[in-house]
Amino acid sequence: MTAQRRAFGERGRLARAATTQETDGLASALREARQAEAAHFEAALELRDSKSLRLQLLKDDLLPLVAASPEARELFDLALVPGEPPKLWIDLISFVVMEPDPRSYRFLQHRQDRREILLETADRELMAAAIRRHMAHLMVARERQSVAQPPAAPPAGYTSASLILSWVSGFAFGALALLGLAIYLGHLKT
């Protein structure tokens, strides 16, 4: 029986050692996987930050143009929206993203059924010039629309005085009608 116990004890020690080695191997593999994932997230964060910084530089190039004109301030937002990918909104339907790589500017415009790429370049000055032309065309189109439309007529509606007068008249007519009905039915004696 002692030999059996020794054999079983030896097998148990070997099994525990193998389990410990597998656990240590798994723990080190998990540690390595977590370190790789952390490095990946750090690189992704740096990439997103570099995209945002490039878009901020483009926004800084365009801000004096928008600030100089009241019409441009009314039409254009120049809002840098964080996210993946970060976007620099020019107006309600046009924006710039850093796509397909972190050094390329892509100027997009939403259409009814699709997005249209207006320009894609790695040169910030070229992109700023294209956006300035786009802004100028939109401002000219808006001026043309405002000249083509006749001035708006005052809204056809009722004034407060006419509404009050009609309410008082209706109330008086209703009271007289009830008085006449009461006299006719004989509820009131004259």
Residue pairs with C-beta under 8 A, 6 or more apart in sequence:
47 102
48 84
48 85
48 86
50 102
51 85
51 86
51 97
51 98
51 102
52 80
52 82
52 86
54 98
54 102
54 103
54 105
54 124
55 80
55 86
55 87
55 88
55 96
55 97
55 98
56 80
57 124
58 88
58 96
58 105
58 124
58 127
58 128
58 131
59 78
59 80
59 88
61 124
61 125
61 128
62 78
62 90
62 128
62 131
62 132
63 78
65 72
65 132
65 135
66 72
66 73
66 76
66 78
66 135
67 73
69 139
71 139
71 142
72 135
72 139
75 91
75 135
75 138
75 139
75 142
76 90
76 91
76 135
77 89
77 90
77 91
77 92
78 88
78 89
78 90
79 88
79 89
80 86
80 87
80 88
80 89
81 87
81 88
81 89
85 97
85 98
85 99
86 97
86 98
87 95
87 96
87 97
88 95
88 96
88 97
89 95
90 96
90 131
90 134
90 135
91 138
93 109
93 110
94 107
94 108
94 109
94 110
94 118
94 134
95 107
95 108
96 105
96 106
96 107
96 108
96 127
96 131
97 105
97 106
97 108
98 104
98 105
98 106
99 106
100 106
103 122
104 120
104 121
104 122
105 119
105 120
105 121
105 122
105 123
105 124
105 127
106 117
106 119
106 120
107 117
107 118
107 119
107 120
107 127
107 130
107 131
107 134
108 115
108 116
108 117
108 118
109 115
109 116
109 118
110 116
118 130
118 134
119 126
119 127
119 130
121 127
121 130
179 188
182 188
183 190
